[in-house]
Amino acid sequence: MNQSDRSHRPEWSPAGAGVPEWRRQLGELALACAGSFPAEEAQRLIELRRLLAAAPAPSLIRGLAVPSGERLEQLIAADASESAALAMLGPECGYLLSRGASGQHLASVILPGADEEISAGGDSMALALVGAMALALVEGEGQGEATEPQRKRKNPRLN
């Protein structure tokens, strides 16, 4: 079974006219994650997958994976929202998860080529992780254009 299509290349327009709107939708998703209840995880996971699949250019989601819709639905149905969120992180991404004593979750994500991690909070691990991934894609504008030797010299943070 193909759990995640890491070679997925969304259709994209060379003009890139959809990038600002795509980033705006990612920002709205991140904001929605911060204000969502755990019962809304499935909606947020499906929305992130939709946005990843609709990326205007493949380079915009470098480091992330687009699981098949079927696989995502299976994970959600199995009450494995954490696994569903983690399935969208590729092996080149760094991440850190924590949970406070009050139950609030925090996720930090660093995408390939980024200078620093991006963090987001949520009422569940999946919501925090989806929010952090969405914010990392919004903040990724202009990042990731360094050459390979330049990337190796950088010491990106991930607390």
Beta strands, then each sheet from edge to edge (+ up, - down):
strand 1: 94-99
strand 2: 105-110
strand 3: 118-122
sheet 1: 1+ 2- 3+
end
